Amino acid sequence: MILYNVTVSIDESIHEDWLTWMRTKHVPDVMATGCFIEARISRVHGEEAGGFTFAMSYVAASQDKIDEYQSSHAPALQSEHNAKYAGNVAAFRTMLTILEEFKV
């Protein structure tokens, strides 16, 4: 499995609006692509004054699903996000291969 993580720093003045939009629009749209099997929104602690940082984590069953997402869906979804929040967010993306999971 592949973890696709998007870390987003967002201006404090709009973070509530952004969270609502992510919960009700963006994450459902990403999940509707069929490329991911789960998603999480996490708050990153220790951010700088004047903003908030969040980690959006999506789990895909395979690299093929990540490739499909990046080629067929990500450009439009990222463009929509950028149009809505341009100038108020900074994002970077990482991919991690999940080697093992440990749960209680």
C-alpha positions in Angstrom: 0.0 0.0 0.0 1.1 3.6 -0.7 0.5 6.5 1.6 0.0 9.8 -0.3 0.5 12.7 2.1 -0.2 16.3 1.4 1.1 18.7 4.1 -0.7 22.0 3.9 0.1 25.2 5.8 -2.8 27.6 5.8 -3.4 31.1 7.0 -5.0 31.3 10.4 -7.8 33.6 9.2 -9.3 31.0 6.8 -8.4 27.7 8.4 -12.0 26.9 9.5 -13.4 27.6 6.1 -10.6 25.5 4.5 -11.3 22.6 6.9 -15.0 22.7 6.2 -14.3 22.7 2.4 -11.9 19.8 2.8 -14.4 17.8 4.8 -17.4 18.4 2.6 -16.0 18.9 -0.9 -12.3 18.1 -1.5 -11.8 14.9 0.4 -15.1 13.4 -0.9 -14.1 14.3 -4.4 -10.7 12.7 -4.0 -12.3 9.5 -2.5 -14.8 9.4 -5.4 -11.9 8.9 -7.8 -11.7 5.3 -6.6 -8.0 5.6 -6.3 -7.8 5.5 -2.4 -9.2 3.2 0.2 -9.0 5.6 3.2 -8.2 9.2 4.0 -7.3 11.2 7.2 -7.0 14.8 8.2 -4.4 15.4 10.9 -3.3 18.6 12.6 0.5 19.1 12.7 1.5 20.5 16.0 4.3 23.0 16.5 3.6 25.2 13.5 4.7 28.8 13.3 2.6 31.7 14.5 0.0 33.0 12.2 -1.0 29.8 10.6 -2.0 26.1 10.9 -0.5 23.0 9.3 -2.5 19.9 8.4 -1.5 16.6 6.9 -3.9 15.0 4.5 -3.2 11.3 4.3 -4.7 9.1 1.6 -4.0 5.4 1.3 -3.9 3.6 -2.1 -3.8 -0.1 -2.6 -1.1 0.1 -5.2 1.3 2.4 -7.1 -0.9 1.9 -10.1 -3.8 3.7 -8.2 -1.4 6.6 -7.3 -0.3 6.8 -10.9 -4.0 6.9 -12.1 -4.8 9.6 -9.5 -1.9 11.8 -10.5 -2.5 11.5 -14.3 -6.3 11.5 -14.4 -7.6 13.3 -11.3 -5.0 15.4 -9.4 -4.5 18.2 -11.9 -8.2 19.2 -11.8 -8.6 18.7 -8.0 -5.4 20.7 -7.3 -6.4 23.4 -9.7 -9.8 23.8 -7.9 -8.0 23.9 -4.5 -5.5 26.5 -5.8 -8.2 28.7 -7.3 -10.2 28.7 -4.0 -7.2 29.3 -1.6 -4.5 30.9 -3.8 -2.1 32.9 -1.7 -3.3 31.5 1.6 -1.8 28.0 1.5 1.4 26.3 0.8 1.5 22.5 0.1 4.0 19.8 -0.5 3.3 16.2 -1.3 5.1 13.0 -0.4 4.6 9.3 -1.1 5.5 6.6 1.3 5.3 2.8 0.9 3.7 1.2 3.8 5.9 -1.8 4.8 4.0 -3.0 7.8 1.1 -1.9 10.0 0.8 -2.5 13.7 -2.6 -2.1 15.4 -4.0 -2.9 18.8 
